[in-house]
Each structure stands twice: as C-alpha cells, then as structure tokens.
Amino acid sequence: MTTVRDVAKMAGVSVGTVSRVLSENKAVKQPLKERVLSAVQKLDYKPNLAARALRTNRIDVIALVVPDITNPFFAQLAKCIETEAAKRGHSVMLANSHDDANTERKQISALLDRSPRGMLVVAAADTGDLGYNTDVPIVSLDRRFENFPLVSTDHSEGSAQIANHLYKLGHRKIAYIAGPQSTEVGRSRRDGFISRMEELNSNDDPVTLRTFEGLFDYGSGEDIGRQILTASDEWRPTAIAAASDQLAIGVLRTARDLKLEIPADLSVTGFDDIALASLIVPRLTTIRQPTELLAETALAYVFSENDTPEEKTIKGEIVIRGSTSAPR
C-alpha cells in the first residue's frame, strides 16, 4: 500500500511538504507542488482522510443544500458541483430542505457539525440573517441565502430575453406564470419580464399582459395553464411565458389536453433548460442557465482566501426551439 513516505521519496521532498501540498497550503511553491501532485498521481496515492481531518479539523467534503433534488435543474446543478469538487479532490455531501426554511436550518446545522471544507446553499426562501457562527466558507448559489456571497444567473436579464423574443414574433396578448414570490429568483424573473414588456408597450402597438403566480413545478403549470386557457372572458393569450421549464411543460400538457396546437395556437417558453426541455415535443424555447460555470465559480469562492468575495451574476442564454412561433 502506497504511503505518504513513498510520495515524498518519489517527489524528492519531505513528508511535511507532501502534507502541506495535500492540505492546500499556499506557502508551498508551485514547482514543489507540481512534483508532489505528479508523484501522487503516478503512485495512485489515497490520503488517509480520517487522519487529515484530525490534523486540519476539516474533511475533504463540500456540503450542498438544495430545496428539492427531484427538481431536474437542481439535479443538474448538483452533478456539476460534484464534478467540479472532484477536480479538487473533494466529495459532495447532499441534503434536501424540501423547500422548508425550518428543515433547511436543521440540515445546515447537521452538515456544519461534520466540519466540511465549505458549504453551498440553494435557499428554500428568503430569510433574514440567522447569524450562523462558523468558520466554514458558505456561498449562496442560485438563490440568496442570508448575507453570504451569491453566485447566480442573471434571472431578470434572462426573462427580458424571453420578452424580447415573444414581442419580435408578434405576440401582444401574453400571460406570464411567475414562480413563488417568496424567493428572490421568483421576483427577479417576474420583474425582469414585466419591466421589459412595459418598455416594449406603446399606444400604437399595445401589449396586454396578465400575470399569475405558482410554484416552480409541473402541477402549477398544468393548473394555472388550464385556468388561463379556459377563462370565460374573451381574452386568450397567444403566448404563455413560464418562470421555469417545469411550469412550461405543465402548460404544454394542459394545452395538449385542450387540443391546442403548439406553437400555432399558443407559444410557450420556460427558464432553466433542464434536460427534458430538449426532449419533449415540441422542444421548449427557454433560457439556459450556465450550470457548469455556476458550480465552478461557487467552488472557487469556497477555496478562495478572500473572506468577502464579490457577488457574481452570470448571463443566461436563450435557446429557441419549436414551442414558439409567430401567432396564427
């Protein structure tokens, strides 16, 4: 079995230098670091994690808290975080808050007791500062968590891209299904869409916009979609923009039940670009969140020695597919 002494011998350094490299001590000069890491790789050395945890009071684990791992977007994000953490020799310890702030607090406390190298939190809902007293680096991801630094997609700008797309296609009767307004994400996506539509609206070419609120799930999309498309008044939208792909797919399901042709009778858009968005028929026009870059940036913050990293907002990309077209 390969030992730390074997690594030190091959690299031509002391055992202490090997230990400092493996614990990511910044004092080790780059040439020595590269020699040690090369020896580790060649010998396929596996550090004793329990012993290292006793020395450093940290384990090589990144804690991740998400609202609901069954949400395809959070599953994709978790996979990217796991991949990025592995590049740094770390594993991921995952917990679900089930979109409940009380459960979230319990999960975070339990994870902090295990002394992870860092923690990423996708918040269940907006909260005040609960005053977590810890030296574990904590980063908010996608949704703001207390006063910790935030890494997220520009949700407002992404919704504005969708508004521009629908307007350019000629849609002037539009319904918007927002996510829960208890989250900053829900508010940002809604406000970004409404704000851009107000800018595009004019007396000569008026836009009629109606807004609704639901959860970021399939059921809300089905229920609110049916409410919109079976309303007794004469107003019916030619397009429905949804604040998530799950909402949008729920709308598509209801539209199909009502024998509506997509996109001729109704254009539908989402947000996130989950894997299912490119598999359903018609394929969904949506905003692609840069999950790999979100994961990379958040983990860079965790491993940074900067105690107060700046917030990072990353632009999403509109992906135009078959669920949108000019109105009939």
PyMOL commands that set and color helices and strands:
alter all, ss='L'
color gray80, all
select helices_A, chain A and resi 4-11+15-22+30-43+49-56+72-87+101-112+155-169+184-200+218-229+245-257+275-278+291-303
alter helices_A, ss='H'
color red, helices_A
select strands_A, chain A and resi 59-66+91-96+116-121+138-141+150-153+173-178+208-213+239-242+267-269+286-288+312-314+317-319
alter strands_A, ss='S'
color yellow, strands_A
deselect
rebuild
show_as cartoon
